[in-house]
Amino acid sequence: MFQANTRYRDLSESYLFVTVARKMREFAQEHPDADIIKMSIGDVTRPIVPAARDAMLRAVNEMATSEGFRGYGPEQGYDFLRQAIAGYYASLGVTLDPAEIFVSDGAKSDCGNLPDILGSGNRVLIPDPVYPVYRDTNIMNGSEVRFMQATQENGFLPLPDENTEADVIYLCSPNNPTGAVYDRAQLKKWVDFANAHGALILFDAAYEAFVNNPALPRSIFEIDGARRCAIELCSLSKTAGFTGVRCGYTVVPQELCANGLSLNKLWLRRQSTKFNGVSYITQRGAEAVFTPDGLKQVRENIAYYRENARTLTDMLDALGWWYTGGKHSPYVWFRCPDHMDSWSFFDRLLTETQVVGTPGAGFGACGEHFFRLTSFSTHENTRAAADRLLRAYR
């Protein structure tokens, strides 16, 4: 008789955002006249920028001609996009060979697929609170998952110490869900630890475009030694509003090896076996994001979301609630009032203000008593949500 993957029994019954959506849906059914403001899931609201739109329209017209039609593309991405991404990294002072860049349909997919090229016997160290995909995909893979505590006391930025043991380390900066950002000295400690202990860092840079200070790193490859110990994942979902278009990329340095095997070659082999690549139309749109016009337009959208974040942090300042994030991140992470647990505060917030956020406990044990709001909304809804909280809790 065939066997199912029994490791799925070790996962929580439903994905965090499925539970949030269910609770919101049930409330809406019971209160059909309620004006619910959704500030939970990190989905964007600004339209695709004109540079990307125009490039995709041109690509559609190309595909509609015999001369311009393209079928299957390279699984690792077209050269034109890989070179454009390499050029973007060069603007950060990072030199990459385009062959080290792999285009995908998003960072979430790559997070889930990278364990395919890693052994299941690794000790995997993950921050708590954490983006649930890191934890769940490694449980599915049968790896030993350990957690490092990210707390208010360490600024939600844990660092290695003499007791740290890990073979694979997940880092996310700017962090989801907390919005905290590692500085260069802090990332250097992780890179030095990984190189000294033969560990691999999987660095999630999906929110790098929100970093608003040149003194803070946007790529782990800005840190000396990172090429020997790190893989970086990034996405255009939040940068360029591609949540519905789907395009991201992962950087696997050529010199990164384990057991005498090149991880760059293993990832290429994995992708060419299990992935058919991102559409030509999408990749032309992504290429346009990295042009001068595209970057200017994208930064205008990010400035729009930063204004929303300021609205939320001004509200939290007025309430006197502790928070982090918001400045270099689209997420604002704050302590629940009155020592409430985060799911109770979720219910209270929904009932009293009709504002939906994300309970910190859904991201891990250290997220209990904390709550996340996203700035990926309209100015009007963000101001309305802030006003509702001020009226309810001031």
C-alpha positions in Angstrom: 0.0 0.0 0.0 1.3 3.5 -0.8 2.5 5.7 2.0 1.8 9.4 2.7 4.3 11.8 4.2 3.6 11.4 7.9 5.7 14.5 8.7 2.6 16.5 7.7 1.1 15.4 11.1 3.7 17.6 12.8 2.4 20.8 11.1 -0.2 23.0 12.6 -3.7 22.1 11.4 -3.9 25.2 9.1 -1.6 27.8 7.7 -1.6 31.0 9.8 -3.2 33.3 7.2 -5.9 30.7 6.4 -7.0 31.0 10.0 -7.0 34.8 9.9 -9.1 34.7 6.7 -11.5 32.3 8.2 -12.1 34.4 11.3 -12.5 37.5 9.2 -15.0 35.7 6.9 -17.1 34.4 9.9 -17.2 37.9 11.4 -18.3 39.4 8.1 -21.1 36.8 7.8 -22.4 37.6 11.3 -22.0 41.4 10.7 -22.8 42.0 7.1 -22.8 45.8 7.5 -19.3 45.9 9.1 -16.7 47.9 7.3 -13.7 45.6 7.7 -10.2 47.0 7.1 -7.7 44.3 6.2 -4.2 44.9 7.4 -3.0 41.4 7.9 -1.6 39.6 4.9 1.4 41.4 3.2 -0.3 41.9 -0.2 0.3 45.1 -2.1 -2.4 47.6 -3.3 -0.4 49.8 -5.6 -0.7 48.9 -9.3 2.2 47.6 -11.4 4.4 50.4 -12.4 4.1 51.8 -16.0 7.6 50.6 -17.0 6.8 47.0 -16.2 3.3 47.2 -17.7 4.6 48.6 -21.0 7.3 46.0 -21.2 4.8 43.1 -20.6 2.5 44.6 -23.2 5.4 44.7 -25.7 6.2 41.1 -24.8 2.6 40.0 -25.4 2.7 41.6 -28.8 6.0 39.8 -29.6 4.5 36.5 -28.6 1.6 37.1 -30.9 3.9 37.0 -34.0 5.7 34.1 -35.6 9.0 36.0 -35.4 8.7 36.9 -31.7 7.0 33.8 -30.4 8.9 31.9 -27.6 8.1 28.5 -26.2 9.9 27.0 -23.2 12.5 29.3 -21.8 15.6 28.5 -19.7 14.6 27.2 -16.3 17.1 29.4 -14.6 15.8 32.6 -16.3 16.5 34.5 -19.5 20.0 36.1 -19.7 18.5 39.6 -20.2 16.8 39.4 -16.7 19.8 37.8 -15.0 22.1 40.5 -16.3 19.6 43.2 -15.2 19.6 41.7 -11.6 23.4 41.5 -11.6 23.4 45.2 -12.6 21.1 46.0 -9.6 23.4 44.2 -7.2 26.4 46.1 -8.7 24.6 49.3 -7.6 24.9 47.9 -4.0 28.6 47.2 -4.5 28.0 43.5 -5.0 29.6 41.6 -7.9 27.6 38.6 -9.2 28.0 36.4 -12.2 24.6 36.1 -13.9 25.1 32.3 -13.7 24.7 32.7 -10.0 21.2 34.2 -10.3 18.2 31.9 -10.7 14.8 33.4 -11.7 11.7 31.8 -10.1 8.0 32.5 -9.5 8.7 34.0 -6.1 10.8 33.7 -2.9 8.1 31.6 -1.2 8.6 28.9 -3.7 12.3 28.9 -3.4 12.1 28.9 0.4 10.0 25.7 0.1 12.2 24.1 -2.6 15.8 24.8 -1.3 15.6 21.9 1.2 15.6 19.7 -1.9 19.3 20.2 -2.4 20.1 19.8 1.3 20.3 16.6 3.3 17.5 15.9 5.8 20.0 15.3 8.6 20.8 19.0 9.0 20.2 20.9 12.2 18.1 23.8 11.0 18.1 27.0 13.1 15.2 29.3 12.6 14.3 32.6 14.4 11.2 32.7 16.5 8.9 34.5 15.6 9.3 33.5 12.0 7.7 33.5 8.6 5.9 30.1 8.8 7.3 28.8 5.5 10.8 28.3 6.9 9.5 26.1 9.7 6.9 24.2 7.8 9.0 23.2 4.8 11.8 21.8 7.0 9.3 19.8 9.0 8.0 18.4 5.7 11.5 17.6 4.7 12.3 15.7 7.9 15.0 18.1 9.1 15.7 18.7 12.8 14.2 22.2 13.4 15.6 24.3 16.3 14.6 27.9 17.2 16.5 30.9 18.4 14.6 33.4 20.4 14.0 36.8 18.9 12.6 39.0 21.7 12.0 42.6 22.7 15.2 42.4 24.8 17.4 41.6 21.8 15.5 43.9 19.4 14.1 40.8 17.6 17.6 40.3 16.1 19.1 37.2 17.7 22.9 36.7 17.3 25.1 33.6 17.6 26.8 32.8 20.9 29.0 30.0 22.4 25.9 27.7 22.7 24.7 28.1 19.1 24.7 24.9 17.1 23.4 24.8 13.5 24.1 23.4 10.0 21.5 25.6 8.2 20.5 29.1 9.5 17.5 31.1 8.3 17.8 34.9 8.5 15.3 37.5 7.2 16.3 41.2 7.1 14.2 43.4 7.1 12.4 40.8 9.1 8.9 39.4 8.5 7.0 39.7 10.8 8.9 42.1 13.1 10.3 44.6 10.7 13.7 44.5 12.5 16.8 45.0 10.4 20.3 43.6 11.0 23.2 46.1 10.7 26.5 45.2 9.1 28.3 44.3 12.3 25.5 41.9 13.3 25.3 40.2 10.0 29.1 39.9 10.1 28.8 37.9 13.3 26.5 35.4 11.5 28.7 35.1 8.5 31.8 34.5 10.7 29.9 31.9 12.7 28.7 30.1 9.5 32.2 30.0 8.0 33.8 28.9 11.3 31.3 26.1 11.8 30.6 25.0 8.2 27.1 26.2 8.3 24.9 27.6 5.5 22.9 30.8 5.8 19.6 31.1 3.8 19.1 34.8 3.7 15.6 36.2 2.9 16.0 39.7 1.4 12.4 40.0 0.1 12.0 43.4 1.8 15.4 44.9 1.0 13.9 47.7 -1.1 12.4 49.1 2.0 15.8 49.8 3.7 16.1 53.5 3.9 19.6 54.0 5.2 22.8 53.3 3.2 24.5 52.3 6.4 22.3 49.2 6.6 22.9 46.2 4.3 20.3 45.2 1.7 22.1 42.0 0.7 24.1 39.6 2.8 26.7 39.6 0.0 27.7 43.1 1.1 29.3 41.3 4.1 32.8 39.9 3.6 32.9 36.1 3.5 29.2 35.7 2.7 29.9 34.1 -0.7 31.4 31.1 1.1 28.4 30.4 3.3 25.2 32.1 2.1 22.3 31.7 -0.4 20.1 34.8 -0.9 16.4 34.8 -1.8 14.6 37.9 -3.1 11.3 38.8 -4.7 9.6 41.4 -6.8 6.3 40.9 -5.0 6.8 43.6 -2.5 9.4 45.6 -4.4 7.4 46.0 -7.6 3.9 44.8 -6.8 4.4 41.4 -8.5 2.3 39.4 -5.9 -0.1 38.5 -8.7 2.5 38.4 -11.5 4.9 36.1 -9.7 8.7 36.7 -10.1 11.6 36.3 -7.7 15.2 35.2 -7.8 17.7 33.3 -5.7 21.5 33.8 -5.7 23.7 30.7 -5.2 27.4 31.6 -5.4 29.7 29.5 -7.5 32.1 28.8 -4.6 29.4 27.4 -2.3 30.0 23.7 -1.8 29.1 20.8 0.5 30.2 17.2 0.4 32.3 18.1 -2.6 29.2 19.2 -4.5 28.5 22.6 -5.9 25.3 24.0 -4.6 25.0 26.2 -7.7 25.0 23.1 -9.9 22.7 21.2 -7.6 20.1 24.1 -7.7 20.4 24.3 -11.4 19.8 20.5 -11.6 16.8 20.8 -9.2 15.3 23.6 -11.2 15.8 22.0 -14.6 14.1 18.8 -13.3 11.2 20.3 -11.3 10.6 23.7 -12.8 9.7 25.0 -16.2 10.8 28.6 -15.6 9.0 32.0 -15.4 7.1 33.2 -18.5 8.8 35.4 -21.0 6.2 38.1 -20.6 6.8 38.2 -16.8 10.5 38.3 -17.2 10.3 41.2 -19.6 8.3 43.1 -17.0 10.8 42.2 -14.3 13.7 43.4 -16.5 11.9 46.8 -16.8 11.8 47.1 -13.0 15.6 47.4 -13.0 15.7 50.2 -15.6 16.2 53.8 -14.4 12.5 54.6 -15.1 11.4 51.3 -13.4 13.4 51.9 -10.3 12.1 55.5 -10.0 8.5 54.3 -10.3 9.0 51.5 -7.9 10.6 53.8 -5.3 7.5 56.0 -5.6 5.3 53.1 -4.7 7.5 52.2 -1.8 7.4 55.8 -0.5 3.6 55.5 -0.6 3.8 52.4 1.7 6.3 54.2 3.9 3.8 57.0 4.5 1.3 54.3 5.6 3.9 52.9 8.0 4.4 56.4 9.4 0.7 56.7 10.0 0.7 53.5 12.0 3.8 54.3 14.0 2.4 57.8 14.8 -0.7 56.1 16.1 1.3 53.7 18.3 3.4 56.6 19.6 0.2 58.4 20.6 -1.1 55.3 22.3 2.3 54.7 24.1 2.6 51.2 22.8 6.0 49.6 22.2 6.8 48.7 18.6 9.5 47.9 16.1 9.6 48.0 12.3 7.9 50.5 10.1 10.9 52.6 9.2 12.8 50.1 7.0 10.0 47.6 6.6 6.4 47.5 5.5 5.5 45.8 8.8 4.8 47.3 12.2 5.2 44.9 15.1 3.8 46.0 18.5 3.1 44.7 22.0 -0.6 44.0 22.6 -2.2 46.3 25.3 -3.2 45.1 28.7 -0.9 42.0 28.6 -3.4 40.4 26.2 -2.5 37.2 24.3 -2.3 37.9 20.6 -5.3 35.9 19.4 -7.5 37.5 22.1 -6.3 40.9 20.9 -7.1 39.9 17.3 -10.7 39.1 18.3 -11.0 42.3 20.3 -9.6 44.4 17.5 -11.9 42.9 15.0 -15.0 43.2 17.2 -14.3 46.7 18.5 -12.7 48.4 15.4 -13.3 46.0 12.5 -9.5 46.2 11.8 -7.8 42.9 10.9 -4.1 42.3 11.7 -2.0 39.2 12.3 -1.5 37.7 15.8 2.1 37.3 16.7 1.6 33.8 18.2 0.9 32.6 14.7 4.6 33.3 13.9 5.9 31.3 16.9 6.0 31.2 20.7 8.1 34.3 21.0 5.4 36.2 19.1 2.9 35.8 21.8 1.6 39.1 23.2 2.7 40.9 20.0 0.8 41.8 16.9 1.6 42.7 13.2 0.0 45.4 11.0 1.0 45.9 7.4 1.4 49.1 5.5 0.4 47.6 2.2 -3.0 49.3 2.2 -4.3 52.5 0.8 -3.7 55.9 2.5 -7.4 56.1 3.2 -7.8 52.7 4.8 -4.6 53.1 6.8 -5.7 56.5 8.2 -9.1 55.1 9.0 -7.6 52.1 10.8 -5.3 54.3 12.8 -8.2 56.6 13.8 -10.3 53.6 14.9 -7.5 52.3 17.2 -7.0 55.8 18.6 -10.6 56.2 19.4 -10.9 52.7 20.9 -7.7 52.6 23.1 -6.6 56.1 23.9 
